[in-house]
């Protein structure tokens, strides 16, 4: 299920050194459809979001770094952390050139372990556009199970698309 041990990477807290790449990926035309991003993010808007991160108890963001010296290749985060119901949504974004090596599923598995063992969460969910086959497979490889399909749930700018709803429960 988890090939996290086979890949040389680490999850580190998202920091100022990750800002530029994060903004570039969010505005990358090749990545925007899979991320369901309809509009470009301005540098000012991005700076505001980044500055607010330390004060957001509902958010836990990590950069995915690989290699020696380390290279920032993506981000994974827990969004909407709910300490009462012990749940959160998991989101991931890999840079354009870092797909197809199992890194996404490994980072998701490691983020899930952090959520369960460090944060004490019980349930993680994820929404993946049905057209994002690579993303769907990454969540499945990381131990998430498909719980259902939300029909025509997201607007892409060209039409409504289905969303696959995944979840993983702490073992």
C-alpha positions in Angstrom: 0.0 0.0 0.0 2.7 2.5 1.0 5.9 3.0 -0.9 7.0 5.9 1.2 10.0 4.0 2.4 11.2 3.4 -1.2 11.4 7.0 -2.1 13.8 9.6 -0.8 11.6 12.5 0.3 10.5 14.3 3.3 7.5 16.4 4.4 8.6 19.7 6.0 6.5 22.6 7.2 5.6 24.9 4.4 8.0 27.9 4.7 8.9 31.2 3.0 11.3 29.3 0.7 8.4 27.4 -0.8 6.3 30.4 -1.6 7.5 31.1 -5.2 7.1 27.5 -6.4 3.7 27.1 -4.7 2.4 30.2 -6.5 3.9 29.0 -9.8 2.2 25.6 -9.5 -1.2 27.1 -8.6 -1.0 29.3 -11.7 0.4 26.6 -14.0 -2.0 26.0 -16.9 -1.0 22.4 -17.0 -1.9 21.8 -13.4 -4.9 24.1 -13.0 -7.5 21.7 -14.4 -6.5 18.9 -12.0 -6.6 21.3 -9.1 -9.9 22.7 -10.3 -8.4 26.2 -10.3 -10.5 28.5 -12.5 -8.6 31.8 -11.9 -5.0 32.8 -11.5 -3.8 33.8 -8.1 -2.2 37.2 -7.8 1.1 37.6 -5.8 -0.7 39.8 -3.3 -3.5 37.2 -2.7 -0.8 34.5 -2.4 1.2 36.5 0.1 -1.9 37.1 2.2 -2.7 33.4 2.2 0.8 32.5 3.1 1.0 35.1 5.9 -2.1 33.7 7.5 -1.0 30.1 7.6 0.6 30.2 11.2 -2.7 31.5 12.7 -4.9 28.8 11.0 -5.6 25.9 13.4 -7.7 24.3 10.7 -4.8 23.9 8.3 -1.5 22.0 8.4 0.7 22.5 5.3 3.8 20.6 4.3 6.2 20.9 1.4 7.4 17.7 -0.3 11.1 17.8 -0.7 13.3 15.2 -2.4 16.9 14.6 -3.2 20.2 15.9 -1.9 20.3 18.8 -1.9 16.6 18.9 -1.3 14.3 20.1 -4.0 10.7 21.3 -3.4 8.5 19.2 -5.7 5.0 19.7 -4.2 2.8 20.3 -1.2 0.4 18.3 0.8 -1.9 19.6 3.4 -4.7 18.9 5.9 -7.5 21.3 5.3 -10.6 21.9 7.5 -9.1 20.1 10.5 -11.9 19.4 12.9 -10.6 18.5 16.4 -14.1 17.6 17.7 -14.9 15.0 15.0 -11.2 14.3 14.5 -11.3 14.6 10.7 -9.8 16.7 7.9 -9.6 16.9 4.1 -6.3 16.0 2.5 -5.1 17.9 -0.6 -2.0 17.5 -2.7 -0.2 19.3 -5.5 2.9 18.1 -7.3 4.9 20.3 -9.7 4.6 19.7 -13.4 7.7 17.4 -13.8 7.3 15.2 -10.7 4.5 12.8 -11.7 4.5 9.1 -12.3 7.1 8.0 -9.8 4.8 7.2 -6.9 5.8 10.3 -5.0 2.2 11.5 -4.7 0.8 8.3 -3.1 3.9 8.1 -0.8 3.4 11.7 0.3 -0.3 11.1 0.9 0.4 8.0 2.9 3.0 9.9 5.0 0.6 12.8 5.5 -2.1 10.3 6.7 0.3 8.8 9.2 1.0 12.3 10.5 -2.7 13.1 10.7 -3.5 9.9 12.6 -0.4 9.6 14.9 0.7 13.2 15.5 -2.6 15.0 15.2 -4.9 12.3 16.6 -7.3 12.5 13.7 -9.6 9.5 12.9 -10.9 10.2 9.4 -9.4 11.8 6.3 -11.3 12.6 3.2 -10.4 13.8 -0.3 -12.3 15.1 -3.3 -10.7 14.3 -6.7 -12.1 15.3 -10.1 -13.2 12.1 -11.9 -11.1 13.1 -14.9 -7.9 13.2 -12.7 -7.0 9.5 -13.1 -3.5 10.1 -11.7 -4.9 11.7 -8.6 -7.5 9.0 -8.1 -4.8 6.3 -8.3 -2.5 8.1 -5.9 -5.2 8.3 -3.2 -6.1 4.6 -3.7 -2.4 3.6 -3.5 -2.2 5.6 -0.2 -4.9 3.5 1.4 -7.9 5.8 0.6 -11.1 4.1 -0.4 -13.7 5.4 -2.8 -16.9 6.2 -0.9 -18.9 7.6 -3.7 -19.2 9.8 -6.7 -20.7 13.3 -6.3 -22.4 13.8 -9.7 -21.7 17.0 -11.5 -20.3 18.5 -8.3 -17.7 21.0 -9.7 -17.7 23.6 -12.3 -14.6 23.6 -14.5 -15.3 26.6 -16.6 -16.4 24.3 -19.5 -19.1 22.3 -17.6 -19.9 20.4 -14.5 -17.8 17.3 -13.7 -18.2 14.4 -11.2 -16.0 14.3 -8.1 -14.7 11.1 -6.6 -15.0 11.2 -2.8 -12.3 9.2 -1.0 -11.7 8.5 2.7 -9.2 6.8 4.9 -9.9 5.8 8.5 -7.2 5.5 11.2 -6.1 1.9 11.7 
